[in-house]
Amino acid sequence: MLVKLHFKSSTWLECMMQDYPKTLPPTAMVGFTVMDAWLAYAPVKNNPEDAADVAKGNPYHSATSGEMAIYRANNLILRKAGVIVDDPVKGVFNGQEVEIWSRITWRPKWVLTFSDVKGKISGSCSISQQSTLVIKGSNIFLQDLSLDGALVVHSVDDAEVTVRGLIRNKGWILENVDYKDTSEPEEIRIRGFKINKMEQLEGNYMEPCEIHLESLNFFFQLETAFGSDHREGLCLTDSNKKVRAR
């Protein structure tokens, strides 16, 4: 019998998860949880060239598909919580056809469970397919929000921010980048696109406060409604200029 004692190159050892219970005693309490793939499985292990050669219909398991899977999962979570989110459109990056959903991300401190999500959303909320939503804070609530563009909200834990009303701007655009284009950083080339931040509404609340963020009109009405102390927290930016309340 031939026994291999050395590896030719660096490697890792694996076992099938269903084999593990066989090593346990009969008294062991063994259970498992089954989830849909969109919620729990999006490996990133193939380079752009190999991913482009994957047969159509099979998962790419690339940086491109992995990032798009995060957006898809967050969209579907919000949809299940009652938010109206547009269906995705098809796009091709580095030779990979993927679904492009709204670019929605949040930090774990915003929500950890689905009940947390439902507790942060109220009324009739909607997000268009070309929109970007970035939530960086724990006490940020969406109430009757209609987003068509880019919105970034950043707050400290002691600040309570309610985002509501119509928010519309030019948003963030995805622009194709070829993985062979060495003028771009590697982390951009492997994903196959870069984000052109055309315009966004951004709220930064670094001190304890209770505030309502409502549409672009709020930018001009903030001092009247809440006093000048909170105006510094909001800015409207685009690719050519940055306007901040003083």
C-alpha positions in Angstrom: 0.0 0.0 0.0 1.3 3.4 -1.0 1.3 5.9 1.8 1.9 9.6 1.1 3.9 11.4 3.8 4.5 14.8 2.2 2.5 17.3 0.3 3.9 18.7 -3.0 2.5 22.2 -2.1 0.6 24.0 0.6 -2.9 22.5 1.1 -5.7 22.1 3.6 -7.5 19.1 5.0 -11.2 18.8 4.6 -13.9 16.3 5.6 -17.6 16.1 4.6 -19.8 17.7 7.2 -22.0 14.7 7.2 -19.0 12.5 8.3 -18.5 14.5 11.5 -21.5 13.1 13.4 -20.2 9.6 12.8 -17.3 10.4 15.2 -19.6 11.3 18.0 -20.9 9.0 20.7 -24.6 7.8 20.6 -25.4 10.2 23.5 -24.3 13.3 21.6 -27.0 15.9 20.8 -26.6 16.6 17.1 -28.7 19.1 15.1 -28.5 21.1 11.9 -30.0 24.2 10.3 -31.0 24.4 6.7 -31.0 27.8 5.0 -31.6 29.0 1.4 -28.4 29.4 -0.5 -29.0 33.2 -1.1 -28.9 33.8 2.7 -25.9 31.7 3.7 -23.7 30.6 0.8 -21.6 32.9 -1.4 -18.0 31.7 -1.6 -15.3 33.8 -3.3 -12.6 31.5 -4.5 -12.2 31.8 -8.3 -10.2 34.4 -10.1 -11.9 36.4 -12.9 -10.4 34.4 -15.7 -11.5 31.0 -14.3 -14.9 32.4 -13.3 -15.6 33.6 -16.9 -15.0 30.0 -18.1 -17.6 28.5 -15.8 -20.5 27.0 -17.7 -23.5 29.2 -17.9 -26.0 28.5 -15.2 -23.3 27.4 -12.7 -22.2 29.6 -9.8 -19.1 31.8 -10.5 -17.8 31.9 -6.9 -15.8 35.0 -7.7 -15.3 38.4 -6.2 -18.0 39.7 -8.6 -20.6 37.2 -7.8 -19.8 37.3 -4.1 -20.4 41.0 -3.8 -23.6 40.8 -5.8 -24.8 38.0 -3.6 -24.5 40.3 -0.5 -26.6 42.9 -2.3 -29.2 40.3 -3.3 -29.4 38.9 0.3 -29.9 42.4 1.8 -32.6 43.2 -0.8 -34.5 40.0 -0.1 -34.3 40.5 3.6 -35.8 44.0 3.3 -38.4 42.7 0.8 -39.5 40.0 3.3 -39.7 42.8 5.9 -42.2 44.7 3.7 -40.0 47.1 1.8 -40.8 47.4 -1.9 -37.5 46.7 -3.8 -37.2 46.6 -7.5 -36.2 43.4 -9.3 -32.6 43.2 -10.5 -31.3 43.8 -13.9 -28.7 41.7 -15.7 -25.1 43.0 -16.1 -21.8 41.6 -17.2 -18.5 42.2 -15.4 -15.3 40.4 -16.3 -17.3 38.1 -18.6 -19.7 37.0 -15.8 -23.4 37.7 -16.2 -24.9 38.6 -12.8 -28.0 40.0 -11.3 -27.6 43.7 -10.2 -29.8 44.5 -7.2 -29.9 47.8 -5.3 -26.7 48.2 -3.5 -27.8 47.9 0.1 -25.4 47.4 3.0 -25.5 47.8 6.7 -23.2 47.3 9.6 -24.0 44.4 12.0 -24.8 46.9 14.8 -27.9 48.0 12.8 -29.6 44.6 12.8 -28.6 41.1 13.9 -31.9 39.2 13.5 -34.9 39.5 11.2 -37.0 40.8 14.0 -34.5 43.6 14.4 -35.0 44.4 10.7 -38.8 44.6 11.1 -38.4 46.8 14.1 -36.3 49.3 12.1 -38.8 49.6 9.3 -42.3 51.2 9.3 -44.9 52.5 6.9 -44.5 52.1 3.1 -40.8 52.0 2.1 -39.5 51.5 -1.4 -36.0 51.4 -3.0 -35.3 51.6 -6.7 -33.0 49.2 -8.5 -30.3 51.9 -9.2 -30.2 53.0 -5.6 -27.5 52.7 -3.0 -28.3 52.6 0.7 -25.5 52.5 3.3 -26.5 52.3 7.0 -23.7 52.8 9.6 -25.3 53.1 13.0 -27.6 51.2 15.5 -30.6 53.5 15.9 -31.4 54.3 12.3 -35.1 53.8 11.3 -36.7 53.8 7.9 -40.2 55.2 7.8 -42.2 55.7 4.6 -38.9 56.1 2.7 -38.8 56.3 -1.1 -35.2 56.1 -2.2 -34.2 56.7 -5.8 -30.5 57.5 -5.6 -27.7 57.2 -3.0 -28.2 57.6 0.8 -25.5 57.2 3.4 -26.4 57.5 7.1 -23.7 57.3 9.8 -24.6 57.8 13.5 -23.2 57.2 16.9 -25.1 54.8 19.2 -26.7 57.6 21.2 -28.2 59.3 18.1 -31.6 58.3 16.9 -32.2 59.0 13.2 -35.5 58.4 11.3 -35.2 58.5 7.5 -38.4 59.2 5.6 -39.9 60.8 2.6 -38.7 60.9 -1.0 -34.9 61.0 -1.5 -33.8 61.3 -5.1 -30.4 62.1 -6.6 -28.0 61.0 -9.3 -26.7 58.2 -7.1 -23.7 55.9 -7.5 -23.0 54.3 -10.9 -21.3 50.9 -11.5 -18.6 51.3 -14.2 -17.0 48.2 -15.9 -13.3 47.5 -15.3 -11.4 44.8 -17.1 -9.4 42.5 -14.8 -6.4 43.0 -17.2 -6.4 46.8 -16.7 -3.4 47.3 -14.5 -4.1 51.0 -14.1 -6.7 50.0 -11.6 -6.0 48.5 -8.1 -6.3 44.8 -7.9 -9.3 44.8 -5.6 -11.2 46.8 -8.2 -10.0 44.6 -11.2 -11.1 41.3 -9.6 -14.6 42.6 -8.9 -14.9 43.9 -12.5 -16.4 47.3 -11.7 -15.8 50.5 -9.7 -18.3 52.8 -8.2 -18.6 56.3 -9.5 -20.2 58.3 -6.7 -22.1 60.8 -8.8 -24.3 62.2 -6.1 -25.5 61.2 -2.6 -27.4 62.5 0.4 -25.2 61.9 3.5 -26.1 62.3 7.1 -23.4 62.1 9.8 -24.5 62.4 13.4 -21.6 62.1 15.7 -23.3 63.4 18.8 -26.4 62.3 20.7 -29.5 63.6 19.1 -33.0 62.7 17.8 -33.5 63.8 14.3 -35.6 63.1 11.2 -34.0 63.0 7.8 -36.6 63.9 5.1 -35.8 64.3 1.4 -33.6 66.9 -0.1 -35.9 69.7 1.1 -34.7 68.7 4.6 -31.2 70.0 3.7 -32.5 73.5 3.4 -35.1 73.3 6.2 -33.0 71.7 8.9 -32.1 74.8 10.8 -35.7 76.1 10.9 -37.1 72.7 12.1 -34.4 71.6 14.6 -32.0 74.5 15.1 -28.5 75.1 13.8 -26.9 72.5 16.1 -27.9 69.6 13.7 -27.3 71.2 10.4 -23.6 70.3 10.4 -24.6 66.6 10.3 -26.0 66.7 6.7 -24.3 67.2 3.4 -25.2 66.7 -0.3 -22.3 65.6 -2.4 -21.8 65.0 -6.1 -18.8 64.1 -8.2 -17.9 67.8 -8.9 -18.7 69.6 -5.7 -19.6 69.1 -2.1 -22.2 71.3 -0.3 -22.4 71.2 3.5 -24.5 73.1 5.8 -22.5 75.5 8.0 
